[in-house]
Amino acid sequence: MPQKYSLDKDKIKILLLEGIHKSASAFFKANGYTNIESVNHALEGESLKSKIHDANIVGIRSRTMLTKEILECAEKLIAIGCFSIGTNQVDCHAAKLSGIPVFNAPFSNTRSVAELVIAECIMLMRDIPLKNAAAHHGIWLKSASNSFEVRGKNLGIVGYGHIGSQVSILAEALGMNVYYYDIVKKLSLGKAKACGSLDELLSLSHIVTLHVPETPLTKNMIGERELNLMCKGSCLINASRGSVVNVHALAEALRKKHLLGAALDVFPEEPASNNDPFISELQQFENVILSPHVGGSTIEAQENIGIEVAEKLVNYSDIGSTIGATNFVQITLQPNRDVQRFLHIHKNVPGILKEVNYVFTSKGINIAAEYLQTDPEIGYVIIDTDSKLDSSILKELKAIDGTIRVRMLY
């Protein structure tokens, strides 16, 4: 017998912005969610507030900014899907305190970004950007000067996570010597060697590629000092976050010909849309590859991202699972068709779980299963009960002091 959900799936409103791949809508529909509105561009200001006001689930890419102010207008919002690797476009802390988990796609575009990085390694080491620019101006630069094979060269990877480790595998297949540095101890893949410090990695690498998140620790982590530590004639690739590299310092290193070249896919300031101009200090250098934040923009990656994030959102809506949420405690229970399931998100203060349980036990209702996880600010509990209660029980649960959000799944 199909499970009966407390809110019919066709009444759960899903808002997908920024032209999210149709694979996401297809996944939602395949799982019974049909109330889907798709918008092909980013929204901001009053138009965003208006659209998000009655949405239950919202999906965005990188250009829609979900600030605390915007989230305060989303009275019915239960979950956010970032169809991207990063979640810095969302005030994740404000979302958590509102009981809204944020899900992203840390895996699906890994291959696409890694392939672009490897391609740029080869292009930079062969001095193709400069030769390409010259050819466009009618100049024939047929020369082996500043042109090298990548085989046998040292590739330094800063950040050995999903993308960095994939770059490592591809680079080793090309015969490169792979070194990496990460603030968290990671298992080496293949023959890759860990460096004890960023300085060590910079000083021995012919190519340095960056794969770190945007945090206060990584802001301007590559500046004048770090660029001077790099080998003369080496190359820098940044496909992580624009704030990681001090662009002015990089321009100086290129102007002094300390670096052979560079490739950047991300920038400190990026146009809001394809109709806005792109301006960068690096546009003056013909030995620099500039791409418009397209590392993960392949058809394959966007399709996979659509499925990955939609699946996490469906799992949260269907069974309460927060596995994969970036701002929330991780919790899940398997579906159980023989019980009622309640979700209770609350401030992490003493005594709340006791009061939640009392709402049920005072009515002689057996709690069949219960799972709680907390962090310093919130608690999240999934409760399965042997009952057939109507939605009036939610008023009692919401009345508990410290309650943030309550849902009855089925």
FIKE-302527 format. One line per 8 residues: number of its first residue (from 0); for each residue x, y, z of C-alpha. Coordinates in steps of 0.2 Angstrom, whole numbers, padded with zeros to 4 digits. Layout:
<nodes>
NUM = X Y Z | ...
</nodes>
This chain:
<nodes>
0 = 0000 0000 0000 | 0007 0017 -0005 | 0012 0028 0010 | 0001 0042 0014 | 0010 0058 0017 | 0003 0072 0028 | 0005 0084 0014 | 0001 0078 -0003
8 = 0017 0078 -0014 | 0008 0088 -0028 | 0005 0102 -0015 | 0023 0104 -0011 | 0029 0118 -0021 | 0046 0117 -0029 | 0055 0132 -0036 | 0070 0129 -0047
16 = 0080 0145 -0053 | 0094 0148 -0065 | 0090 0135 -0078 | 0094 0120 -0067 | 0095 0105 -0078 | 0079 0096 -0083 | 0086 0080 -0074 | 0081 0088 -0058
24 = 0063 0091 -0063 | 0062 0073 -0070 | 0069 0066 -0054 | 0056 0076 -0043 | 0042 0070 -0055 | 0047 0052 -0055 | 0045 0053 -0036 | 0028 0061 -0036
32 = 0032 0079 -0035 | 0023 0088 -0049 | 0021 0106 -0042 | 0037 0113 -0050 | 0041 0130 -0056 | 0057 0132 -0066 | 0065 0149 -0070 | 0079 0151 -0082
40 = 0088 0165 -0074 | 0093 0171 -0056 | 0082 0182 -0046 | 0085 0195 -0033 | 0076 0208 -0023 | 0057 0209 -0023 | 0055 0197 -0037 | 0065 0184 -0027
48 = 0055 0188 -0011 | 0039 0186 -0021 | 0044 0169 -0029 | 0051 0161 -0013 | 0037 0167 -0001 | 0026 0151 -0003 | 0039 0139 -0010 | 0043 0123 0001
56 = 0059 0118 -0008 | 0070 0130 -0018 | 0084 0125 -0030 | 0098 0138 -0035 | 0115 0138 -0044 | 0128 0151 -0040 | 0120 0168 -0044 | 0105 0168 -0033
64 = 0109 0175 -0016 | 0098 0168 -0002 | 0102 0180 0012 | 0095 0181 0030 | 0083 0194 0024 | 0077 0183 0009 | 0075 0168 0020 | 0064 0178 0032
72 = 0052 0180 0018 | 0051 0161 0014 | 0039 0156 0028 | 0035 0139 0021 | 0053 0134 0015 | 0059 0117 0022 | 0075 0114 0012 | 0087 0122 0000
80 = 0096 0114 -0014 | 0112 0122 -0021 | 0115 0114 -0038 | 0133 0117 -0037 | 0148 0113 -0026 | 0148 0128 -0016 | 0135 0135 -0004 | 0142 0152 -0001
88 = 0128 0160 -0010 | 0117 0155 0005 | 0117 0162 0022 | 0119 0144 0029 | 0119 0149 0047 | 0103 0159 0046 | 0095 0144 0036 | 0100 0132 0050
96 = 0093 0143 0064 | 0077 0143 0054 | 0077 0124 0053 | 0081 0123 0034 | 0095 0111 0029 | 0105 0116 0013 | 0111 0102 0001 | 0124 0103 -0013
104 = 0133 0093 -0026 | 0151 0090 -0020 | 0153 0075 -0032 | 0144 0077 -0048 | 0155 0089 -0058 | 0172 0083 -0051 | 0177 0075 -0067 | 0172 0090 -0078
112 = 0183 0102 -0067 | 0197 0089 -0067 | 0198 0087 -0085 | 0198 0106 -0088 | 0213 0108 -0076 | 0223 0094 -0085 | 0219 0103 -0102 | 0225 0119 -0095
120 = 0241 0111 -0088 | 0245 0105 -0106 | 0241 0121 -0114 | 0251 0132 -0102 | 0266 0121 -0102 | 0266 0122 -0121 | 0264 0141 -0121 | 0248 0139 -0132
128 = 0239 0154 -0125 | 0252 0166 -0131 | 0254 0157 -0148 | 0236 0157 -0150 | 0234 0175 -0147 | 0249 0178 -0159 | 0241 0168 -0173 | 0224 0178 -0171
136 = 0235 0193 -0175 | 0243 0186 -0190 | 0260 0182 -0181 | 0267 0164 -0184 | 0277 0159 -0168 | 0283 0142 -0173 | 0296 0138 -0159 | 0300 0126 -0145
144 = 0304 0140 -0134 | 0295 0139 -0117 | 0286 0123 -0123 | 0287 0108 -0112 | 0280 0091 -0110 | 0270 0088 -0094 | 0277 0071 -0092 | 0290 0071 -0078
152 = 0285 0088 -0072 | 0279 0092 -0054 | 0261 0096 -0052 | 0257 0104 -0035 | 0239 0102 -0029 | 0232 0113 -0015 | 0217 0105 -0008 | 0216 0086 -0010
160 = 0197 0083 -0009 | 0185 0077 -0022 | 0192 0087 -0037 | 0210 0088 -0031 | 0212 0069 -0030 | 0204 0067 -0047 | 0216 0079 -0054 | 0230 0068 -0046
168 = 0224 0052 -0054 | 0223 0060 -0072 | 0240 0069 -0070 | 0249 0053 -0064 | 0242 0044 -0079 | 0251 0057 -0090 | 0267 0054 -0081 | 0267 0069 -0070
176 = 0275 0069 -0052 | 0260 0073 -0041 | 0262 0083 -0024 | 0248 0089 -0014 | 0245 0099 0002 | 0229 0099 0013 | 0226 0105 0030 | 0217 0089 0034
184 = 0228 0073 0033 | 0222 0063 0017 | 0226 0046 0010 | 0238 0048 -0005 | 0231 0040 -0021 | 0244 0032 -0033 | 0261 0039 -0031 | 0256 0056 -0025
192 = 0266 0063 -0011 | 0260 0074 0003 | 0269 0090 0007 | 0271 0096 0025 | 0267 0114 0020 | 0261 0126 0007 | 0278 0134 0005 | 0286 0117 0002
200 = 0273 0113 -0012 | 0275 0130 -0020 | 0294 0129 -0021 | 0295 0112 -0030 | 0280 0113 -0042 | 0281 0117 -0061 | 0262 0119 -0060 | 0251 0124 -0045
208 = 0233 0120 -0046 | 0221 0126 -0032 | 0206 0116 -0026 | 0201 0124 -0009 | 0184 0131 -0002 | 0181 0149 0001 | 0184 0152 0019 | 0193 0166 0029
216 = 0208 0154 0029 | 0209 0153 0010 | 0206 0171 0006 | 0221 0178 -0003 | 0231 0162 0001 | 0241 0165 -0015 | 0248 0182 -0014 | 0265 0191 -0018
224 = 0274 0180 -0005 | 0267 0164 -0011 | 0270 0168 -0030 | 0288 0173 -0026 | 0290 0155 -0019 | 0284 0147 -0035 | 0298 0142 -0047 | 0303 0154 -0061
232 = 0294 0149 -0076 | 0280 0139 -0067 | 0261 0141 -0070 | 0246 0144 -0059 | 0229 0137 -0061 | 0214 0142 -0050 | 0197 0133 -0053 | 0192 0134 -0035
240 = 0186 0151 -0028 | 0190 0169 -0035 | 0195 0175 -0017 | 0209 0163 -0016 | 0221 0172 -0027 | 0227 0190 -0025 | 0224 0195 -0043 | 0235 0211 -0042
248 = 0249 0201 -0035 | 0247 0188 -0049 | 0247 0202 -0062 | 0264 0208 -0055 | 0271 0191 -0056 | 0266 0189 -0074 | 0272 0207 -0078 | 0289 0202 -0071
256 = 0289 0186 -0081 | 0291 0176 -0065 | 0277 0164 -0071 | 0276 0156 -0088 | 0257 0158 -0088 | 0241 0156 -0078 | 0223 0150 -0080 | 0209 0156 -0070
264 = 0191 0150 -0071 | 0185 0160 -0055 | 0187 0178 -0050 | 0185 0190 -0035 | 0171 0199 -0044 | 0161 0190 -0058 | 0147 0197 -0069 | 0129 0193 -0063
272 = 0124 0187 -0080 | 0130 0185 -0098 | 0124 0202 -0102 | 0135 0211 -0090 | 0153 0216 -0094 | 0168 0206 -0087 | 0183 0216 -0082 | 0199 0209 -0075
280 = 0217 0216 -0073 | 0223 0200 -0081 | 0215 0203 -0098 | 0231 0212 -0103 | 0241 0196 -0103 | 0240 0185 -0118 | 0248 0170 -0108 | 0234 0169 -0097
288 = 0218 0158 -0100 | 0202 0166 -0093 | 0186 0156 -0093 | 0169 0162 -0086 | 0167 0150 -0071 | 0164 0135 -0082 | 0174 0121 -0074 | 0159 0111 -0070
296 = 0148 0117 -0084 | 0147 0102 -0095 | 0131 0094 -0100 | 0136 0078 -0091 | 0140 0087 -0075 | 0124 0098 -0075 | 0114 0082 -0078 | 0122 0073 -0064
304 = 0121 0088 -0052 | 0102 0089 -0055 | 0100 0071 -0050 | 0112 0072 -0035 | 0104 0087 -0027 | 0086 0082 -0031 | 0088 0065 -0023 | 0094 0073 -0007
312 = 0080 0085 -0007 | 0067 0071 -0010 | 0075 0060 0004 | 0073 0074 0016 | 0055 0078 0011 | 0050 0059 0011 | 0059 0052 0026 | 0068 0067 0035
320 = 0086 0062 0030 | 0098 0076 0031 | 0113 0066 0025 | 0123 0077 0014 | 0117 0093 0021 | 0131 0106 0023 | 0124 0116 0037 | 0114 0103 0047
328 = 0116 0088 0059 | 0117 0072 0049 | 0102 0061 0053 | 0091 0048 0045 | 0080 0033 0048 | 0074 0021 0035 | 0056 0023 0029 | 0043 0013 0040
336 = 0026 0011 0033 | 0018 0005 0049 | 0021 0020 0059 | 0018 0039 0059 | 0034 0050 0057 | 0037 0067 0065 | 0052 0078 0063 | 0056 0091 0077
344 = 0069 0104 0075 | 0073 0114 0090 | 0086 0125 0099 | 0099 0114 0108 | 0093 0118 0126 | 0090 0105 0140 | 0074 0097 0142 | 0066 0099 0125
352 = 0067 0080 0120 | 0059 0076 0136 | 0044 0087 0132 | 0043 0081 0114 | 0042 0063 0121 | 0029 0068 0134 | 0017 0074 0120 | 0016 0056 0114
360 = 0018 0046 0130 | 0005 0057 0139 | -0008 0050 0127 | -0002 0032 0129 | 0006 0032 0112 | 0022 0021 0110 | 0037 0028 0102 | 0043 0015 0090
368 = 0059 0023 0085 | 0068 0039 0089 | 0085 0046 0083 | 0092 0063 0089 | 0107 0073 0083 | 0113 0089 0090 | 0126 0103 0087 | 0130 0117 0099
376 = 0115 0127 0092 | 0101 0115 0086 | 0094 0098 0089 | 0085 0087 0076 | 0075 0072 0081 | 0065 0060 0070 | 0051 0051 0079 | 0041 0036 0074
384 = 0026 0032 0084 | 0012 0019 0084 | -0002 0031 0081 | -0015 0038 0069 | -0014 0056 0075 | -0021 0070 0064 | -0012 0087 0061 | -0018 0094 0078
392 = -0004 0086 0087 | 0008 0098 0078 | 0001 0113 0088 | 0006 0104 0104 | 0024 0101 0097 | 0026 0118 0091 | 0020 0125 0108 | 0036 0118 0116
400 = 0047 0132 0120 | 0063 0132 0109 | 0054 0123 0094 | 0060 0129 0078 | 0051 0118 0065 | 0039 0103 0066 | 0033 0092 0052 | 0022 0077 0051
408 = 0029 0066 0036 | 0016 0053 0036
</nodes>
